[in-house]
Amino acid sequence: MSKESSKKTTKPKEVVHEKKSSHETKSEEKKVIKESESDMISSSSFFGQTYYLFLILFILHFFFTTYLFFKITALEKGGTANVAAVPAAPAGDPNAAAPAVAEKPIVKPTTKERWRGPKDARYVMVEYSDHECPFCKTIHPDLKKIVGQYNNVAWVFRDFPLSFHPKAQKTGEAAVCAGMISNGALANVLGGSDGFYTESATDAQSGFWKMSDAIFDRMPSFELSQLPDLASELGYDRKAFEDCLNGGKAAKTITDSQAEGAKAGIQATPTTVIYDMDTGKTKTIEGALPYESIKSTLDSFIKETSG
């Protein structure tokens, strides 16, 4: 027997691929499709949730921004976020008295404050003001006019600087510093425990009003850097003025005045409280009402309290 024949014939192994049935194939295809759909749904759900989250945040941002806008507008006009801005006066009726508002339990005014008018005046218009407030600028000459027309009415200025008026604090201090300067030296006007102006000297008070009037006249374009020049222009010693202003010697007068107003419920500028020095009764005017309306309110209050 030959070697060739003695060798065993070995057949190569065949790889047998198991043929899947049509049913199994379709089942697997459906499974893949379902998994794909599930992934798509998960992805869609994620993006959907993100979209709604951004939509909610956008709506909240919109309402918050709108709220801030109207609150700032209301504050400057003499209203608050919760109280409608006080209208100037009904159309066609400029002599209408001020609308009724809640009275403010303010501290009784004294002649040791920034007082303008007769020292023995029975009625005092206590104005909570801010030198950067455009509506305070509007009402300023009207109050000055009223004081000049009555022999029993005076005017007291109390600072109430609003937080969004960056010039208000320092311009208020500047006016107080001007009142503190007498013949090139600082007058002793800040020693009182009530935190208000405590010197009744005519020079001190007229100095305050002179600077206050000048600042209002130059607003809104007036800048804080111009204060020393204005002081010189008005005849005050420049160095004494700068020492007072930069040293913060008048700061407490402003902050104490604001604190008193806030405690009494003042929320906006200008707010003017007419105070009867005899009875302690008050009449509050919120906003920059026209001169005729302020005068009408004052006349009605005098008639009501003097009987």
C-alpha positions in Angstrom: 0.0 0.0 0.0 1.4 3.3 -1.0 2.0 6.1 1.4 -0.5 8.2 -0.4 -3.2 5.6 0.1 -2.2 5.1 3.7 -2.8 8.7 4.5 -6.2 9.6 5.8 -8.1 11.9 3.7 -9.1 14.9 5.8 -11.9 17.1 4.6 -11.7 20.8 5.5 -14.3 21.8 8.1 -17.0 24.0 6.8 -18.3 27.0 8.7 -21.9 26.6 8.9 -23.8 29.9 9.2 -27.1 29.4 10.9 -29.8 30.8 8.8 -32.2 32.8 10.9 -35.9 32.6 10.2 -37.7 35.5 8.7 -39.7 35.8 11.9 -36.6 36.2 14.1 -35.1 38.8 11.7 -38.2 40.9 11.8 -38.3 40.7 15.6 -34.7 41.9 15.9 -35.4 44.8 13.5 -38.4 45.8 15.6 -36.2 45.7 18.7 -33.6 48.0 17.1 -36.3 50.4 15.9 -37.8 50.5 19.4 -34.5 51.2 21.0 -33.8 53.9 18.4 -37.3 55.4 19.1 -36.7 55.2 22.8 -33.4 57.1 22.4 -35.1 59.7 20.3 -37.9 60.1 22.9 -35.3 60.5 25.7 -33.4 63.1 23.7 -36.6 64.9 22.7 -37.7 64.8 26.3 -34.4 66.4 27.5 -34.5 69.1 24.9 -38.2 69.7 25.6 -37.5 70.1 29.4 -34.6 72.4 28.7 -36.7 74.5 26.3 -39.5 74.9 28.9 -37.0 75.8 31.6 -35.5 78.6 29.5 -39.0 79.8 28.6 -40.0 80.0 32.3 -36.7 81.8 33.1 -37.3 84.3 30.2 -40.8 85.0 31.5 -39.6 85.5 35.0 -36.8 87.8 33.8 -39.4 89.8 31.7 -41.7 90.3 34.6 -38.9 91.2 37.0 -37.5 93.8 34.6 -40.9 95.3 34.0 -41.5 95.5 37.8 -38.2 97.3 38.3 -39.0 99.8 35.5 -42.4 100.7 36.9 -41.1 100.8 40.5 -38.3 103.3 39.5 -40.8 105.4 37.5 -43.3 105.4 40.3 -40.6 106.4 42.9 -39.5 109.4 40.8 -43.1 110.5 40.3 -44.0 110.3 43.9 -45.6 106.8 44.0 -44.4 103.4 45.0 -44.6 99.9 43.6 -47.8 99.4 45.6 -49.2 102.8 45.3 -50.1 104.4 41.9 -48.0 107.4 40.9 -49.7 110.5 42.0 -51.2 112.4 39.0 -50.2 116.0 38.4 -53.8 117.2 38.6 -57.1 116.3 36.8 -57.2 117.7 33.3 -58.9 121.1 33.0 -58.7 121.5 36.8 -55.3 122.9 37.8 -56.7 124.2 41.1 -57.7 120.7 42.3 -56.3 119.8 45.7 -53.9 116.9 46.2 -55.5 113.4 46.3 -55.9 111.9 49.8 -53.0 109.8 50.9 -52.0 108.1 54.1 -50.5 110.7 56.6 -46.9 110.3 57.7 -45.9 110.5 61.4 -42.9 112.7 60.8 -40.8 114.4 63.5 -42.0 117.8 64.3 -40.0 120.4 62.4 -37.9 123.0 64.2 -36.1 126.2 63.3 -32.8 124.5 63.9 -33.3 122.6 60.7 -32.9 123.8 57.1 -35.7 126.3 57.5 -36.9 128.9 55.0 -39.5 131.5 55.8 -40.9 133.1 59.0 -39.5 131.5 62.2 -42.9 131.8 63.9 -44.8 130.2 61.0 -47.7 128.0 62.1 -47.7 125.9 59.0 -44.5 124.3 57.7 -44.0 122.4 54.5 -41.6 119.6 55.3 -40.2 118.5 52.0 -38.4 115.1 51.6 -36.3 115.7 48.6 -33.3 114.6 46.5 -31.2 117.1 44.5 -31.0 114.7 41.5 -34.7 114.0 41.4 -36.2 115.7 38.3 -39.6 116.1 40.0 -38.0 117.7 43.0 -36.4 120.2 40.6 -39.8 120.9 39.2 -41.5 121.6 42.5 -38.6 123.5 44.1 -39.5 127.0 42.6 -43.1 126.4 43.4 -42.4 125.9 47.1 -40.2 128.9 47.1 -43.0 131.0 45.6 -45.5 129.8 48.1 -43.2 130.7 51.1 -42.9 134.2 49.6 -46.7 134.6 49.4 -47.7 133.7 53.0 -46.7 135.2 56.3 -47.5 132.1 58.3 -46.0 129.4 56.1 -42.4 128.1 56.2 -40.5 125.4 54.4 -38.1 122.8 55.8 -35.9 120.7 53.6 -35.1 117.1 54.5 -32.8 115.0 52.3 -34.2 111.7 51.1 -31.6 110.5 48.5 -32.9 107.7 46.3 -30.5 104.7 45.8 -30.6 104.9 42.0 -29.5 108.6 42.0 -25.7 108.5 42.3 -25.4 112.3 42.8 -28.0 112.7 45.5 -26.0 111.9 48.6 -23.0 114.2 47.7 -25.1 117.1 46.4 -27.1 117.0 49.6 -23.8 117.0 51.6 -22.6 119.9 49.5 -25.6 122.1 50.3 -25.2 121.3 54.0 -21.4 122.1 53.8 -22.3 125.5 52.2 -24.5 126.1 55.2 -21.7 125.2 57.6 -19.2 127.6 56.1 -19.2 131.1 57.7 -16.6 133.6 56.7 -14.3 130.9 55.4 -14.6 128.7 58.5 -16.9 125.9 59.5 -19.9 126.9 61.6 -20.8 124.7 64.5 -24.0 123.3 63.1 -23.9 119.6 63.6 -23.9 119.0 67.3 -27.5 118.0 67.8 -28.6 114.6 69.0 -31.6 114.6 66.5 -29.2 114.4 63.6 -30.6 117.5 61.9 -29.2 121.0 61.3 -28.7 122.4 64.8 -27.7 126.0 64.2 -30.4 128.6 63.7 -28.0 131.2 62.5 -29.2 133.0 59.4 -25.9 132.7 57.7 -25.9 128.9 58.0 -29.4 128.5 56.7 -29.1 131.0 53.9 -25.9 129.3 52.9 -27.6 125.9 52.5 -30.5 127.3 50.5 -28.1 129.3 48.2 -26.2 126.1 47.3 -29.4 124.0 47.1 -31.0 126.4 44.7 -27.9 126.5 42.5 -27.6 122.7 42.3 -31.3 122.4 41.3 -30.8 125.1 38.7 -28.0 123.1 37.1 -29.4 119.7 37.2 -29.5 117.2 35.5 -26.3 117.9 33.6 -24.4 119.0 36.7 -21.6 116.7 37.8 -20.2 116.1 41.3 -16.7 117.2 40.1 -18.1 120.7 39.5 -19.1 121.2 43.2 -15.9 122.9 44.3 -16.1 125.3 41.3 -19.8 126.1 42.2 -18.8 126.7 45.8 -16.2 129.2 44.7 -18.6 130.8 42.2 -21.1 131.3 45.1 -18.5 132.9 47.2 -17.6 130.1 49.6 -14.0 129.3 50.7 -13.0 126.5 48.3 -10.6 124.8 50.7 -13.1 124.8 53.6 -15.8 123.5 51.3 -13.6 120.7 49.9 -12.4 119.8 53.5 -16.1 119.5 54.6 -17.3 117.6 51.5 -14.3 115.2 51.2 -14.1 114.7 54.9 -17.8 113.6 55.1 -18.6 116.2 57.7 -22.1 116.6 56.4 -22.8 112.9 55.7 -24.6 112.2 59.0 -27.1 115.0 58.4 -28.1 113.4 55.2 -28.3 109.8 56.4 -30.2 110.8 59.6 -32.7 112.8 57.6 -33.3 109.8 55.3 -33.6 107.5 58.2 -36.2 109.7 59.9 -38.2 109.9 56.6 -38.1 106.1 56.1 -39.3 105.5 59.7 -42.2 107.8 59.0 -43.1 105.9 55.9 -41.7 108.2 53.2 -41.1 106.2 50.0 -40.7 108.6 47.2 -39.5 112.1 46.3 -40.8 114.7 46.4 -43.1 114.1 49.4 -44.2 117.2 51.2 -45.9 117.1 54.6 -47.7 120.3 55.6 -47.3 120.4 59.4 -49.6 122.5 61.7 -47.2 123.5 64.5 -50.1 124.3 66.9 -52.1 121.1 66.6 -49.7 118.6 65.1 -52.1 117.8 62.3 -50.6 117.0 58.9 -51.5 116.9 55.2 -49.3 114.9 52.9 -48.7 115.7 49.2 -46.9 113.1 47.1 -45.4 114.0 43.8 -44.7 117.2 41.9 -48.2 118.6 41.7 -48.7 121.9 39.9 -48.3 125.1 41.9 -52.1 125.8 41.8 -52.8 122.3 43.3 -50.2 122.7 46.1 -51.6 126.1 46.9 -55.2 124.8 46.9 -54.2 121.9 49.2 -52.4 124.3 51.6 -55.4 126.8 51.7 -57.8 124.0 52.4 -55.6 122.7 55.2 -55.3 126.1 56.8 -59.0 126.7 56.6 -59.7 123.2 58.1 -57.3 123.6 61.1 -57.6 127.3 61.9 -61.3 127.2 62.7 
